[in-house]
Each structure stands twice: as structure tokens, then as C-alpha cells.
Amino acid sequence: RTREVVKSLNLVTVCEEALCPNIGECWSHHTATFMIMGDLCTRRCSFCSVRDGSVANLGELDPLEPFRVAQAIQKLALQHVVVTSVNRDDLEDMGADHFNRTARAIRLHNPQTNIEFLIPDMQGKRELLRRILIDVEIAILNHNVETVPRLYREVRPGASFQRSLNILRWAKEFNSRLT
């Protein structure tokens, strides 16, 4: 059923794109982690199976995607949803407004659903993090650190350990209720 809903609404899940070995377990319990902003990523993290994107093959963001995510949540009767994304360093706002619109659509159509965001580092731009969180109610904000600082250049090119810590600190400053 989960696969049917995801495919019928033309959505992407990290479950599929990252080749998660637990997909059968999660999907059998109507659980999925939606991945917004497409299936191509502008970073080239060595641990990740998501396909690499470049200016040549990245498309525009789909303005209806936030609504379709909300529809999927409603169809699957999810009480808790996780939304993550690819990195879109090619976009001026790196997708911050798209995250915000997704939260608004989910809240409008699924007011009782707990929203958890797993966000990229927005290249350490505090204002973009604020744009994700402004005037929306999410329960949990996550940002993966992935590894120790000395391995960042090899494992997470384009990222930095300190930048990731800043994202987590700033999120708490913007909304002290976030977990």
C-alpha cells in the first residue's frame, strides 16, 4: 500500500533512493521517509546511494510536491511523518522555502500529524534555517552529522562539522520547543 501511494502521487522516498535495507519492514507498517526536491543531490557524499546531480540535470522544484506529500500522509493515515531532502546547492534558497511550504501543506491537511524534518546544512546560512522554521509547527528537527570532523573532507565534501553543529544550535534558538 505504501509503495502504491508513493508511486501514484509521484513522490520520492529516501527508503528507495538510499537503498535502505529496512524498506520492507517500514513500508509494511505504513512508514516512509519522504524525500523532497527530487532524487538528485548536489553533494557527493561517499556513504550515500542517492544519485548525483549537477546544474545540467537538475530540474525546477515541483510547486505541487508539498501538497502531494500532504496527500500521501492523509492516505496512509500517518500520525508521524519524516521529511528529508536531497541537497540543492544550485538553488538560491537551497530549498528552504520548499521545506516551509511542505510543513504548511502537511499541517493544513493533517493537523494532528507530528512533523519531523531531516534537513541539509543550507551551507551554514542561518537565514535559510529561519525560513524553514518560520511560522510552522514541526515537532522534531534533525540534521545528520554523519562522521567525525577529521573525515569530513573525504566523507562529506562540501560540508563541515562546525556548520552542522551551528544548524542544530540555531534551530533551538529559533524554536526552543524543538526536539
TORPA-4810 file (N, C-alpha, C, O; in nm, 3 decimals):
<nodes>
NODE_1_0.083_-0.121_0.000_0.000_0.000_0.000_0.087_0.126_0.000_0.057_0.221_-0.073_R
NODE_2_0.191_0.128_0.080_0.278_0.246_0.085_0.339_0.272_-0.052_0.338_0.385_-0.100_T
NODE_3_0.392_0.168_-0.114_0.452_0.184_-0.247_0.349_0.238_-0.346_0.380_0.325_-0.427_R
NODE_4_0.228_0.185_-0.339_0.120_0.228_-0.429_0.091_0.378_-0.412_0.079_0.451_-0.510_E
NODE_5_0.080_0.423_-0.289_0.052_0.564_-0.261_0.167_0.652_-0.309_0.146_0.754_-0.374_V
NODE_6_0.289_0.613_-0.275_0.408_0.691_-0.314_0.416_0.703_-0.466_0.439_0.812_-0.518_V
NODE_7_0.400_0.593_-0.534_0.409_0.595_-0.681_0.293_0.672_-0.745_0.314_0.747_-0.840_K
NODE_8_0.172_0.653_-0.694_0.057_0.721_-0.755_0.064_0.873_-0.741_0.008_0.946_-0.823_S
NODE_9_0.134_0.921_-0.638_0.148_1.065_-0.618_0.282_1.118_-0.668_0.317_1.234_-0.646_L
NODE_10_0.357_1.031_-0.736_0.485_1.070_-0.797_0.579_1.131_-0.692_0.638_1.238_-0.714_N
NODE_11_0.593_1.062_-0.580_0.680_1.109_-0.471_0.807_1.026_-0.466_0.814_0.916_-0.522_L
NODE_12_0.905_1.079_-0.398_1.034_1.012_-0.380_1.048_0.982_-0.232_1.010_1.063_-0.147_V
NODE_13_1.104_0.866_-0.201_1.135_0.834_-0.061_1.284_0.806_-0.049_1.347_0.754_-0.141_T
NODE_14_1.338_0.843_0.064_1.478_0.810_0.089_1.492_0.659_0.104_1.600_0.604_0.083_V
NODE_15_1.385_0.595_0.141_1.385_0.449_0.157_1.433_0.383_0.027_1.515_0.292_0.030_C
NODE_16_1.380_0.430_-0.085_1.417_0.373_-0.214_1.549_0.429_-0.265_1.637_0.353_-0.307_E
NODE_17_1.563_0.560_-0.262_1.679_0.625_-0.323_1.808_0.593_-0.252_1.913_0.582_-0.316_E
NODE_18_1.805_0.577_-0.120_1.926_0.546_-0.044_1.945_0.396_-0.026_2.035_0.352_0.045_A
NODE_19_1.860_0.317_-0.091_1.869_0.171_-0.086_1.864_0.118_0.057_1.944_0.032_0.095_L
NODE_20_1.770_0.170_0.135_1.760_0.132_0.275_1.726_-0.017_0.290_1.630_-0.065_0.228_C
NODE_21_1.803_-0.091_0.370_1.775_-0.233_0.387_1.649_-0.261_0.470_1.602_-0.375_0.474_P
NODE_22_1.593_-0.160_0.535_1.475_-0.178_0.619_1.345_-0.140_0.549_1.241_-0.131_0.615_N
NODE_23_1.348_-0.118_0.420_1.230_-0.069_0.349_1.110_-0.161_0.366_0.998_-0.113_0.387_I
NODE_24_1.129_-0.289_0.359_1.017_-0.382_0.373_0.952_-0.373_0.510_0.829_-0.372_0.521_G
NODE_25_1.033_-0.366_0.612_0.982_-0.354_0.749_0.903_-0.225_0.767_0.791_-0.227_0.817_E
NODE_26_0.961_-0.116_0.726_0.894_0.014_0.743_0.766_0.023_0.660_0.661_0.060_0.711_C
NODE_27_0.777_-0.012_0.533_0.661_0.003_0.445_0.547_-0.091_0.486_0.431_-0.058_0.465_W
NODE_28_0.580_-0.205_0.543_0.473_-0.295_0.589_0.396_-0.235_0.706_0.284_-0.276_0.735_S
NODE_29_0.457_-0.138_0.773_0.392_-0.067_0.883_0.348_0.074_0.842_0.327_0.161_0.927_H
NODE_30_0.333_0.095_0.711_0.289_0.224_0.656_0.377_0.340_0.702_0.328_0.447_0.738_H
NODE_31_0.505_0.318_0.701_0.602_0.419_0.738_0.693_0.445_0.618_0.739_0.352_0.553_T
NODE_32_0.717_0.572_0.591_0.809_0.608_0.483_0.870_0.743_0.517_0.808_0.826_0.584_A
NODE_33_0.991_0.764_0.471_1.055_0.894_0.486_1.053_0.960_0.349_1.123_0.917_0.257_T
NODE_34_0.974_1.063_0.337_0.961_1.133_0.209_1.085_1.217_0.184_1.139_1.281_0.275_F
NODE_35_1.130_1.218_0.060_1.246_1.296_0.020_1.200_1.399_-0.083_1.165_1.365_-0.196_M
NODE_36_1.200_1.524_-0.042_1.151_1.630_-0.129_1.264_1.690_-0.214_1.382_1.669_-0.186_I
NODE_37_1.226_1.763_-0.314_1.315_1.835_-0.405_1.384_1.745_-0.507_1.490_1.781_-0.560_M
NODE_38_1.326_1.630_-0.533_1.378_1.543_-0.638_1.461_1.428_-0.587_1.465_1.399_-0.468_G
NODE_39_1.527_1.362_-0.682_1.607_1.244_-0.647_1.754_1.259_-0.688_1.828_1.161_-0.693_D
NODE_40_1.795_1.383_-0.715_1.934_1.410_-0.750_1.991_1.509_-0.649_1.928_1.610_-0.617_L
NODE_41_2.110_1.480_-0.600_2.172_1.559_-0.494_2.297_1.630_-0.546_2.374_1.574_-0.624_C
NODE_42_2.317_1.754_-0.501_2.433_1.830_-0.546_2.560_1.801_-0.467_2.667_1.847_-0.504_T
NODE_43_2.549_1.727_-0.359_2.669_1.687_-0.284_2.710_1.549_-0.335_2.633_1.485_-0.407_R
NODE_44_2.824_1.505_-0.301_2.867_1.374_-0.343_2.925_1.299_-0.223_3.042_1.259_-0.222_R
NODE_45_2.840_1.281_-0.123_2.884_1.213_-0.001_2.913_1.067_-0.033_2.833_0.999_-0.098_C
NODE_46_3.026_1.019_0.012_3.071_0.885_-0.027_2.987_0.773_0.032_2.989_0.662_-0.021_S
NODE_47_2.914_0.798_0.139_2.837_0.692_0.205_2.696_0.678_0.148_2.626_0.583_0.184_F
NODE_48_2.654_0.769_0.061_2.514_0.777_0.021_2.489_0.720_-0.117_2.573_0.734_-0.206_C
NODE_49_2.374_0.656_-0.135_2.337_0.596_-0.263_2.249_0.687_-0.348_2.214_0.650_-0.460_S
NODE_50_2.213_0.804_-0.298_2.131_0.896_-0.377_2.216_0.944_-0.495_2.334_0.975_-0.481_V
NODE_51_2.152_0.949_-0.612_2.224_0.985_-0.735_2.273_1.129_-0.731_2.210_1.217_-0.673_R
NODE_52_2.388_1.151_-0.795_2.448_1.283_-0.802_2.379_1.368_-0.908_2.345_1.321_-1.017_D
NODE_53_2.360_1.494_-0.873_2.302_1.588_-0.967_2.399_1.700_-0.997_2.491_1.727_-0.920_G
NODE_54_2.378_1.764_-1.110_2.458_1.880_-1.148_2.365_1.981_-1.214_2.250_1.951_-1.243_S
NODE_55_2.416_2.099_-1.237_2.333_2.204_-1.298_2.271_2.153_-1.428_2.160_2.193_-1.464_V
NODE_56_2.341_2.066_-1.499_2.293_2.016_-1.627_2.170_1.925_-1.615_2.089_1.921_-1.707_A
NODE_57_2.156_1.853_-1.504_2.045_1.757_-1.496_1.946_1.784_-1.384_1.854_1.704_-1.364_N
NODE_58_1.963_1.893_-1.310_1.869_1.926_-1.203_1.753_2.008_-1.260_1.774_2.102_-1.336_L
NODE_59_1.633_1.972_-1.221_1.517_2.045_-1.268_1.467_2.147_-1.167_1.521_2.161_-1.057_G
NODE_60_1.364_2.217_-1.207_1.296_2.310_-1.117_1.226_2.230_-1.008_1.191_2.113_-1.029_E
NODE_61_1.205_2.292_-0.893_1.126_2.227_-0.788_0.981_2.222_-0.830_0.930_2.315_-0.894_L
NODE_62_0.915_2.114_-0.795_0.774_2.096_-0.828_0.690_2.170_-0.724_0.689_2.131_-0.607_D
NODE_63_0.620_2.276_-0.764_0.543_2.354_-0.667_0.427_2.276_-0.603_0.377_2.317_-0.499_P
NODE_64_0.385_2.165_-0.664_0.275_2.085_-0.609_0.324_1.973_-0.517_0.244_1.906_-0.453_L
NODE_65_0.455_1.952_-0.512_0.508_1.844_-0.428_0.466_1.856_-0.282_0.427_1.754_-0.224_E
NODE_66_0.472_1.974_-0.218_0.427_1.981_-0.078_0.283_1.931_-0.059_0.254_1.862_0.039_P
NODE_67_0.195_1.965_-0.151_0.056_1.919_-0.143_0.048_1.768_-0.160_-0.028_1.702_-0.089_F
NODE_68_0.126_1.711_-0.253_0.124_1.566_-0.274_0.178_1.490_-0.153_0.129_1.382_-0.121_R
NODE_69_0.280_1.545_-0.086_0.329_1.484_0.037_0.217_1.482_0.141_0.196_1.381_0.208_V
NODE_70_0.147_1.594_0.155_0.035_1.601_0.250_-0.074_1.499_0.214_-0.132_1.436_0.303_A
NODE_71_-0.100_1.483_0.085_-0.199_1.383_0.041_-0.155_1.242_0.081_-0.236_1.164_0.130_Q
NODE_72_-0.028_1.210_0.060_0.021_1.077_0.094_0.007_1.050_0.243_-0.033_0.942_0.284_A
NODE_73_0.040_1.150_0.322_0.028_1.136_0.468_-0.117_1.107_0.505_-0.144_1.022_0.590_I
NODE_74_-0.208_1.177_0.441_-0.351_1.158_0.468_-0.396_1.018_0.425_-0.466_0.950_0.499_Q
NODE_75_-0.356_0.977_0.306_-0.395_0.844_0.255_-0.339_0.731_0.341_-0.404_0.628_0.358_K
NODE_76_-0.220_0.750_0.393_-0.158_0.647_0.476_-0.193_0.661_0.624_-0.153_0.578_0.706_L
NODE_77_-0.269_0.766_0.658_-0.311_0.793_0.795_-0.191_0.795_0.892_-0.195_0.736_0.999_A
NODE_78_-0.087_0.866_0.850_0.034_0.873_0.932_0.015_0.968_1.048_-0.034_1.080_1.030_L
NODE_79_0.053_0.925_1.165_0.049_1.011_1.283_0.182_1.083_1.303_0.188_1.185_1.373_Q
NODE_80_0.287_1.030_1.242_0.420_1.091_1.248_0.481_1.077_1.110_0.476_0.970_1.050_H
NODE_81_0.538_1.185_1.059_0.600_1.180_0.926_0.741_1.237_0.934_0.767_1.334_1.005_V
NODE_82_0.829_1.175_0.858_0.965_1.225_0.844_0.981_1.274_0.701_0.950_1.202_0.606_V
NODE_83_1.029_1.396_0.688_1.054_1.455_0.556_1.200_1.496_0.552_1.248_1.570_0.638_V
NODE_84_1.270_1.447_0.451_1.408_1.487_0.429_1.420_1.537_0.286_1.320_1.554_0.217_T
NODE_85_1.540_1.561_0.242_1.559_1.611_0.106_1.698_1.579_0.058_1.787_1.540_0.133_S
NODE_86_1.713_1.596_-0.071_1.846_1.600_-0.129_1.904_1.738_-0.098_1.830_1.827_-0.058_V
NODE_87_2.032_1.756_-0.116_2.092_1.889_-0.112_2.068_1.954_-0.247_2.090_1.892_-0.351_N
NODE_88_2.024_2.077_-0.245_2.005_2.152_-0.369_2.084_2.282_-0.359_2.027_2.391_-0.351_R
NODE_89_2.216_2.269_-0.360_2.305_2.384_-0.352_2.294_2.473_-0.475_2.344_2.585_-0.474_D
NODE_90_2.229_2.425_-0.579_2.211_2.505_-0.701_2.103_2.611_-0.686_2.098_2.705_-0.765_D
NODE_91_2.016_2.597_-0.586_1.907_2.692_-0.565_1.951_2.806_-0.474_2.029_2.784_-0.381_L
NODE_92_1.902_2.924_-0.501_1.940_3.040_-0.419_1.907_3.017_-0.272_1.987_3.050_-0.184_E
NODE_93_1.788_2.960_-0.244_1.748_2.937_-0.105_1.773_2.793_-0.061_1.733_2.753_0.048_D
NODE_94_1.839_2.716_-0.145_1.875_2.576_-0.120_1.755_2.490_-0.080_1.771_2.383_-0.021_M
NODE_95_1.636_2.536_-0.113_1.515_2.461_-0.085_1.447_2.495_0.047_1.352_2.427_0.086_G
NODE_96_1.495_2.597_0.116_1.437_2.633_0.246_1.289_2.664_0.235_1.209_2.618_0.317_A
NODE_97_1.250_2.742_0.135_1.109_2.776_0.121_1.024_2.653_0.088_0.908_2.645_0.127_D
NODE_98_1.083_2.558_0.015_1.011_2.435_-0.019_0.984_2.353_0.107_0.875_2.295_0.121_H
NODE_99_1.079_2.347_0.198_1.056_2.281_0.327_0.941_2.351_0.400_0.851_2.285_0.453_F
NODE_100_0.944_2.482_0.404_0.840_2.558_0.474_0.703_2.531_0.413_0.606_2.509_0.485_N
NODE_101_0.695_2.534_0.280_0.566_2.507_0.212_0.519_2.364_0.239_0.399_2.339_0.250_R
NODE_102_0.613_2.272_0.249_0.577_2.132_0.279_0.519_2.121_0.418_0.417_2.055_0.438_T
NODE_103_0.581_2.186_0.515_0.527_2.185_0.652_0.388_2.246_0.656_0.298_2.194_0.723_A
NODE_104_0.369_2.356_0.586_0.237_2.422_0.583_0.130_2.332_0.521_0.018_2.324_0.572_R
NODE_105_0.164_2.264_0.412_0.068_2.174_0.347_0.033_2.056_0.437_-0.083_2.018_0.449_A
NODE_106_0.134_2.000_0.501_0.109_1.887_0.593_0.018_1.933_0.705_-0.081_1.866_0.736_I
NODE_107_0.050_2.045_0.766_-0.028_2.096_0.880_-0.173_2.125_0.839_-0.266_2.096_0.914_R
NODE_108_-0.191_2.182_0.720_-0.325_2.216_0.672_-0.412_2.091_0.654_-0.528_2.089_0.693_L
NODE_109_-0.354_1.987_0.594_-0.432_1.867_0.561_-0.423_1.756_0.664_-0.501_1.662_0.660_H
NODE_110_-0.329_1.767_0.756_-0.308_1.663_0.859_-0.273_1.730_0.991_-0.161_1.715_1.040_N
NODE_111_-0.366_1.804_1.050_-0.333_1.886_1.167_-0.283_1.808_1.288_-0.215_1.865_1.373_P
NODE_112_-0.314_1.680_1.298_-0.272_1.601_1.414_-0.140_1.527_1.392_-0.088_1.465_1.484_Q
NODE_113_-0.086_1.532_1.271_0.036_1.459_1.240_0.158_1.531_1.295_0.174_1.652_1.275_T
NODE_114_0.244_1.458_1.364_0.372_1.512_1.409_0.466_1.519_1.289_0.478_1.423_1.213_N
NODE_115_0.531_1.633_1.271_0.622_1.653_1.158_0.765_1.650_1.209_0.801_1.720_1.304_I
NODE_116_0.846_1.569_1.143_0.989_1.564_1.170_1.062_1.597_1.041_1.039_1.533_0.938_E
NODE_117_1.149_1.696_1.046_1.230_1.732_0.931_1.373_1.687_0.955_1.428_1.705_1.064_F
NODE_118_1.433_1.629_0.852_1.576_1.598_0.849_1.633_1.684_0.737_1.614_1.654_0.619_L
NODE_119_1.702_1.791_0.774_1.739_1.893_0.676_1.888_1.892_0.641_1.971_1.846_0.719_I
NODE_120_1.919_1.944_0.522_2.060_1.965_0.487_2.117_2.085_0.563_2.046_2.150_0.640_P
NODE_121_2.243_2.113_0.542_2.308_2.219_0.620_2.287_2.360_0.565_2.334_2.457_0.625_D
NODE_122_2.218_2.375_0.454_2.188_2.506_0.395_2.316_2.591_0.383_2.311_2.714_0.392_M
NODE_123_2.428_2.523_0.363_2.560_2.587_0.353_2.587_2.681_0.470_2.660_2.780_0.458_Q
NODE_124_2.527_2.649_0.583_2.552_2.726_0.705_2.488_2.864_0.707_2.531_2.951_0.783_G
NODE_125_2.387_2.884_0.627_2.320_3.015_0.621_2.204_3.018_0.721_2.099_2.957_0.699_K
NODE_126_2.227_3.088_0.829_2.131_3.098_0.938_1.992_3.144_0.890_1.890_3.091_0.935_R
NODE_127_1.989_3.239_0.801_1.862_3.292_0.749_1.781_3.184_0.679_1.658_3.184_0.688_E
NODE_128_1.847_3.092_0.610_1.773_2.985_0.542_1.712_2.889_0.641_1.601_2.840_0.619_L
NODE_129_1.780_2.861_0.749_1.722_2.778_0.855_1.599_2.847_0.913_1.497_2.783_0.938_L
NODE_130_1.611_2.977_0.936_1.497_3.052_0.988_1.378_3.043_0.892_1.264_3.029_0.935_R
NODE_131_1.405_3.049_0.762_1.298_3.040_0.663_1.228_2.905_0.665_1.109_2.895_0.636_R
NODE_132_1.302_2.800_0.697_1.240_2.667_0.709_1.143_2.666_0.827_1.034_2.610_0.817_I
NODE_133_1.183_2.726_0.936_1.110_2.713_1.062_1.007_2.823_1.087_0.925_2.810_1.178_L
NODE_134_1.009_2.931_1.009_0.924_3.045_1.040_0.776_3.011_1.024_0.732_2.961_0.921_I
NODE_135_0.702_3.039_1.128_0.556_3.027_1.127_0.503_2.888_1.093_0.391_2.876_1.042_D
NODE_136_0.581_2.785_1.119_0.531_2.648_1.101_0.557_2.570_1.229_0.649_2.599_1.305_V
NODE_137_0.473_2.472_1.250_0.486_2.390_1.370_0.539_2.252_1.331_0.467_2.171_1.273_E
NODE_138_0.664_2.227_1.364_0.718_2.092_1.348_0.763_2.046_1.486_0.801_2.126_1.571_I
NODE_139_0.758_1.916_1.506_0.791_1.862_1.638_0.940_1.835_1.654_0.997_1.857_1.761_A
NODE_140_1.001_1.786_1.547_1.140_1.743_1.556_1.217_1.798_1.437_1.170_1.793_1.323_I
NODE_141_1.335_1.851_1.464_1.424_1.894_1.357_1.555_1.816_1.372_1.620_1.821_1.477_L
NODE_142_1.591_1.745_1.267_1.714_1.667_1.266_1.809_1.720_1.159_1.767_1.774_1.057_N
NODE_143_1.933_1.703_1.185_2.037_1.730_1.086_2.150_1.633_1.115_2.206_1.633_1.225_H
NODE_144_2.183_1.551_1.018_2.285_1.448_1.039_2.425_1.506_1.038_2.460_1.587_0.953_N
NODE_145_2.504_1.462_1.133_2.644_1.500_1.138_2.727_1.394_1.063_2.828_1.428_1.002_V
NODE_146_2.685_1.271_1.066_2.738_1.158_0.989_2.873_1.104_1.032_2.891_0.982_1.036_E
NODE_147_2.969_1.190_1.064_3.103_1.139_1.091_3.180_1.237_1.180_3.128_1.341_1.220_T
NODE_148_3.302_1.202_1.209_3.389_1.287_1.291_3.454_1.394_1.203_3.469_1.375_1.082_V
NODE_149_3.494_1.507_1.264_3.549_1.619_1.185_3.664_1.582_1.091_3.668_1.631_0.978_P
NODE_150_3.756_1.497_1.134_3.873_1.469_1.051_3.840_1.395_0.921_3.920_1.393_0.828_R
NODE_151_3.720_1.333_0.913_3.681_1.259_0.793_3.587_1.338_0.701_3.546_1.288_0.596_L
NODE_152_3.553_1.458_0.740_3.455_1.533_0.661_3.497_1.552_0.516_3.417_1.529_0.426_Y
NODE_153_3.620_1.593_0.492_3.663_1.620_0.353_3.643_1.497_0.265_3.603_1.509_0.149_R
NODE_154_3.671_1.380_0.320_3.658_1.256_0.243_3.514_1.208_0.234_3.468_1.168_0.127_E
NODE_155_3.441_1.212_0.345_3.308_1.151_0.353_3.196_1.248_0.313_3.100_1.208_0.247_V
NODE_156_3.208_1.374_0.353_3.102_1.472_0.327_3.158_1.597_0.259_3.161_1.704_0.321_R
NODE_157_3.202_1.587_0.136_3.257_1.705_0.069_3.151_1.816_0.062_3.033_1.789_0.039_P
NODE_158_3.194_1.937_0.083_3.100_2.049_0.079_3.033_2.076_0.212_2.954_2.170_0.222_G
NODE_159_3.063_1.996_0.314_3.002_2.015_0.446_3.112_2.040_0.548_3.230_2.022_0.519_A
NODE_160_3.071_2.082_0.666_3.169_2.096_0.774_3.102_2.060_0.906_2.983_2.083_0.927_S
NODE_161_3.181_2.002_0.993_3.132_1.959_1.123_3.078_2.078_1.202_2.969_2.070_1.259_F
NODE_162_3.152_2.188_1.206_3.109_2.305_1.282_2.979_2.363_1.225_2.892_2.407_1.300_Q
NODE_163_2.967_2.363_1.093_2.844_2.413_1.030_2.725_2.330_1.075_2.618_2.385_1.103_R
NODE_164_2.742_2.199_1.081_2.633_2.112_1.125_2.595_2.140_1.270_2.476_2.143_1.304_S
NODE_165_2.695_2.160_1.355_2.665_2.194_1.494_2.592_2.329_1.503_2.502_2.345_1.585_L
NODE_166_2.630_2.424_1.420_2.563_2.554_1.418_2.416_2.539_1.380_2.329_2.603_1.440_N
NODE_167_2.388_2.456_1.281_2.248_2.435_1.238_2.165_2.388_1.356_2.055_2.440_1.379_I
NODE_168_2.215_2.291_1.430_2.140_2.238_1.544_2.123_2.344_1.654_2.016_2.354_1.714_L
NODE_169_2.227_2.420_1.681_2.220_2.525_1.783_2.121_2.634_1.742_2.039_2.678_1.822_R
NODE_170_2.130_2.678_1.617_2.040_2.785_1.569_1.895_2.740_1.571_1.806_2.819_1.605_W
NODE_171_1.870_2.615_1.536_1.732_2.564_1.536_1.671_2.577_1.675_1.556_2.619_1.690_A
NODE_172_1.747_2.543_1.775_1.699_2.552_1.913_1.678_2.699_1.952_1.586_2.730_2.027_K
NODE_173_1.761_2.789_1.902_1.743_2.932_1.929_1.614_2.983_1.864_1.543_3.065_1.923_E
NODE_174_1.584_2.936_1.744_1.463_2.980_1.675_1.337_2.923_1.738_1.233_2.988_1.740_F
NODE_175_1.347_2.800_1.790_1.230_2.735_1.847_1.274_2.642_1.959_1.318_2.530_1.934_N
NODE_176_1.264_2.688_2.080_1.312_2.611_2.196_1.230_2.485_2.221_1.273_2.398_2.296_S
NODE_177_1.112_2.472_2.160_1.028_2.352_2.179_1.072_2.236_2.090_1.029_2.123_2.111_R
NODE_178_1.157_2.263_1.991_1.201_2.156_1.903_1.279_2.052_1.981_1.354_2.084_2.074_L
NODE_179_1.260_1.927_1.941_1.341_1.821_1.999_1.435_1.768_1.894_1.513_1.677_1.922_T
</nodes>
